[in-house]
């Protein structure tokens, strides 16, 4: 042969998408929820956002100096800091917010090898760490703008809630979870850009609604199910954190299984658990089961049956 052939390892077909581009798209998609959070809760929300983003970026930068390999430019630390801020109450002390950012990057991400090696979502892991360490501060949702229990807590107590306020965002909660409209707008942008698809969010939301309708005690009451869907961090978690490339299954069937598992666990936590929320813990548990889900949903190799015999 007169022409040399180039031999290389797989993958042989590569996407034109880059990590930087994907992360930038996520940041843009989170802007409606971020902007509304600042509008809803005031400049204190902006301070929390700036502190968490600064802590995640600075931690990754300093760790990169130590390892002589800086990865801040891929924007993954910015996404982690922003997601963490949107999962925090506006009243949280700023030093706790900074501690959460350090934990997310240093403990969950960099010590396990950096981007692509973390075994759970760093932002949600940091939120759970703060919930366990500082439960009072993490569940204090009373601020100048809103007083009283969050809509989900009121719903769990059997009280009536204003679903329209939950959809538009004029209610208490964490900085980024209140406006369903803002979150759906960002999710539509990611779907249009091809960054995410509906496998995980769709199976997650449908499974949760079926679980809530069967076991919630109010049947398939539209007002009750709408409040469950609009309340808490369900929409934020389903579209922006459960779809994380690193901590979700890579198999198609596995993604459906993952979404169904998240829906079941969120329903169990919300309806049978002592708290009103459950999205964070459901996704963290799902992240831990991803290797097992991928193993049992691994596609059959071409030309072979599942029993190992040649087809």
C-alpha positions in Angstrom: 0.0 0.0 0.0 1.3 3.4 -0.9 -0.8 5.3 1.7 -0.1 4.9 5.4 -3.1 4.1 7.6 -3.3 5.9 11.0 -4.2 3.5 13.8 -5.6 4.9 17.0 -7.6 3.8 20.0 -11.3 4.5 20.2 -13.4 6.6 20.1 -13.1 7.1 16.4 -16.0 9.4 16.0 -15.7 12.6 18.1 -18.2 15.3 19.0 -17.4 18.9 18.2 -18.7 19.9 21.6 -16.1 21.0 24.1 -16.2 21.0 27.9 -15.9 24.8 27.9 -18.8 25.1 25.5 -21.1 22.8 27.4 -20.3 24.5 30.7 -20.9 27.9 29.2 -24.3 26.7 27.9 -25.2 25.6 31.4 -24.2 28.9 32.9 -26.3 30.7 30.3 -29.3 28.4 31.1 -29.0 29.1 34.8 -29.1 32.9 34.3 -33.0 33.2 34.3 -33.1 31.4 37.7 -30.1 33.3 39.0 -31.5 36.6 37.9 -34.9 35.9 39.4 -33.3 34.7 42.6 -31.6 38.1 43.0 -34.8 39.9 42.1 -36.8 37.8 44.6 -34.4 37.9 47.5 -32.4 41.0 46.9 -28.7 41.8 47.0 -28.0 39.2 49.7 -28.7 36.5 47.2 -26.1 38.1 44.9 -23.6 38.1 47.7 -24.1 34.3 48.3 -23.7 33.6 44.6 -20.5 35.6 44.3 -19.0 33.9 47.4 -19.8 30.4 46.3 -18.5 30.9 42.7 -15.4 32.7 44.0 -14.7 29.9 46.5 -15.1 27.1 43.9 -13.0 28.9 41.3 -10.3 29.9 43.8 -10.1 26.4 45.3 -9.7 24.8 41.8 -7.1 27.4 40.8 -5.0 26.8 44.0 -5.2 23.0 43.6 -4.2 23.4 40.0 -1.1 25.4 41.1 -0.2 22.6 43.5 -0.6 19.9 40.8 0.9 22.2 38.1 -2.2 21.8 36.0 -4.8 24.6 36.0 -8.3 23.6 34.8 -10.3 26.7 35.8 -10.8 27.7 32.2 -13.2 24.8 31.5 -15.8 26.7 33.6 -16.8 23.6 35.5 -15.9 25.3 38.8 -18.1 28.2 37.9 -21.1 25.9 37.2 -20.5 24.1 40.5 -20.4 27.3 42.5 -23.5 28.7 40.7 -25.5 25.5 41.3 -24.4 25.4 44.9 -25.6 29.0 45.5 -28.9 28.3 43.9 -29.4 25.4 46.3 -28.7 27.5 49.4 -31.1 29.7 51.5 -30.4 33.4 51.1 -29.9 33.7 54.9 -26.9 31.4 55.1 -23.8 32.9 56.6 -21.3 33.7 53.8 -18.5 31.7 55.5 -20.7 28.6 55.3 -21.4 29.2 51.6 -17.6 29.5 51.1 -17.0 26.3 53.0 -19.5 24.5 50.8 -17.7 25.7 47.7 -14.3 24.5 49.1 -15.8 21.1 50.0 -17.4 20.7 46.6 -14.2 21.3 44.6 -11.5 20.0 46.9 -13.1 16.9 48.5 -15.7 15.8 46.0 -14.0 16.7 42.7 -10.2 17.3 42.8 -9.2 14.7 45.4 -10.9 12.1 43.2 -9.0 13.1 40.1 -10.8 16.3 38.8 -13.5 16.7 36.2 -14.8 13.4 34.9 -13.6 11.5 38.0 -15.9 12.7 40.7 -18.4 10.0 41.8 -21.2 12.4 42.8 -22.4 15.8 41.8 -20.1 18.2 43.7 -22.7 21.0 44.2 -25.3 18.6 45.7 -22.6 16.8 47.8 -21.7 20.2 49.2 -25.3 21.0 49.9 -25.8 17.7 51.7 -22.6 18.3 53.7 -23.9 21.7 54.8 -27.3 20.2 55.6 -25.7 17.6 57.9 -23.2 20.0 59.4 -25.4 23.1 59.8 -29.1 22.0 59.7 -30.5 25.1 61.3 -28.8 27.5 59.0 -29.6 25.4 55.9 -33.3 25.2 56.8 -33.8 28.9 57.8 -35.9 30.2 54.9 -37.4 33.2 56.7 -36.0 36.5 55.3 -37.1 40.1 54.7 -39.1 39.1 51.6 -40.8 36.0 53.0 -41.8 34.6 56.4 -43.2 31.3 57.5 -42.8 27.8 56.2 -41.9 27.0 52.6 -44.7 25.8 50.3 -43.6 22.2 50.5 -43.5 22.3 54.3 -46.9 23.8 54.4 -48.2 21.2 51.9 -46.8 18.4 54.0 -48.5 19.8 57.1 -51.8 19.7 55.2 -52.1 23.4 54.6 -53.2 25.0 51.3 -50.6 26.6 49.1 -50.8 29.1 46.2 -49.6 27.1 43.2 -49.5 30.2 41.0 -47.0 31.9 43.3 -44.9 28.7 43.3 -44.8 28.7 39.5 -44.0 32.4 39.2 -41.5 32.3 42.1 -43.1 34.7 44.6 -42.5 32.4 47.5 -39.8 31.3 49.9 -37.2 28.6 49.4 -33.6 28.4 48.2 -32.2 31.1 45.9 -32.7 29.2 42.6 -35.6 26.9 43.2 -38.5 29.2 43.5 -39.4 30.1 39.9 -40.5 27.2 37.8 -40.8 29.5 34.8 -37.2 30.6 35.0 -36.0 27.0 35.4 -38.0 25.7 32.5 -36.8 28.5 30.3 -33.2 27.5 31.1 -34.0 23.8 30.6 -35.6 24.6 27.2 -32.4 26.4 26.2 -30.3 23.3 27.1 -32.7 21.0 25.2 -32.5 23.3 22.1 -28.7 23.3 22.3 -28.6 19.5 22.5 -26.7 19.7 25.8 -29.3 17.5 27.6 -32.3 15.4 26.5 -35.5 14.3 28.2 -34.6 10.7 29.2 -33.6 11.4 32.8 -35.7 14.5 33.5 -38.8 13.0 31.8 -38.6 9.6 33.6 -37.8 11.4 36.9 -40.7 13.7 36.8 -43.3 11.2 35.5 -42.2 8.6 38.1 -42.4 11.1 40.9 -45.9 12.3 39.9 -47.2 8.8 39.7 -45.7 8.0 43.1 -47.1 11.2 44.7 -50.5 10.4 43.1 -50.6 6.9 44.5 -49.1 7.4 47.9 -49.6 11.1 48.6 -53.0 10.6 50.2 -54.8 13.1 47.9 -55.0 10.9 44.8 -54.2 12.5 41.4 -55.5 15.9 42.5 -54.1 18.4 39.9 -53.5 21.2 42.5 -51.6 18.8 44.8 -49.5 17.4 42.0 -48.8 20.8 40.6 -47.6 22.0 44.0 -45.4 19.0 44.4 -43.9 19.6 41.0 -43.4 23.3 41.4 -42.2 23.1 45.0 -38.7 22.6 46.2 -35.7 21.8 44.0 -37.4 19.2 41.8 -37.2 21.1 38.5 -33.7 22.4 39.3 -32.5 18.9 40.2 -34.2 17.1 37.3 -32.9 19.4 34.5 -29.6 20.8 35.9 -28.1 18.2 38.3 -29.5 14.8 37.5 -28.3 15.3 33.9 -24.7 15.9 34.9 -22.6 14.1 32.3 -20.1 12.7 34.8 -22.5 11.3 37.4 -25.3 10.0 35.2 -25.3 6.6 33.4 -23.9 6.5 29.9 -26.3 3.8 28.7 -29.6 4.8 27.3 -31.6 2.2 29.3 -29.5 3.1 32.3 -30.6 6.8 32.0 -34.3 5.7 32.2 -33.6 3.5 35.2 -31.7 6.3 36.8 -34.6 8.7 36.3 -37.1 6.2 37.6 -35.0 5.6 40.7 -34.7 9.3 41.4 -38.5 9.7 41.1 -39.1 6.9 43.5 -36.6 8.1 46.1 -37.8 11.7 45.9 -41.3 10.5 46.5 -40.2 8.3 49.4 -38.3 11.2 51.0 -41.0 13.8 50.5 -44.1 11.7 51.4 -42.8 9.2 54.0 -39.7 11.1 55.3 -39.6 13.6 58.1 -38.6 16.5 55.8 -40.5 18.2 53.0 -37.7 17.9 50.4 -35.7 15.0 49.1 -34.2 15.8 45.7 -30.6 16.3 46.9 -30.4 13.0 48.7 -32.2 11.1 45.9 -29.7 12.3 43.3 -26.7 11.6 45.6 -27.9 8.1 46.2 -28.5 7.7 42.5 -25.0 8.9 41.7 -23.6 6.1 44.0 -25.6 3.5 42.1 -24.6 4.6 38.6 -21.8 2.0 38.2 -24.3 -0.8 39.1 -26.9 0.7 36.8 -24.4 0.8 33.9 -23.4 -2.8 34.5 -26.9 -4.2 34.4 -27.9 -2.1 31.4 -24.8 -2.6 29.3 -25.8 -3.2 25.7 -25.2 -6.7 24.3 -22.1 -6.8 22.1 -22.9 -7.2 18.4 -22.9 -10.8 17.3 -23.4 -12.2 20.8 -26.4 -13.2 23.0 -26.6 -12.4 26.6 -25.6 -15.9 27.6 -22.3 -15.4 25.8 -23.1 -17.6 22.8 -22.4 -16.4 19.3 -25.6 -15.1 17.6 
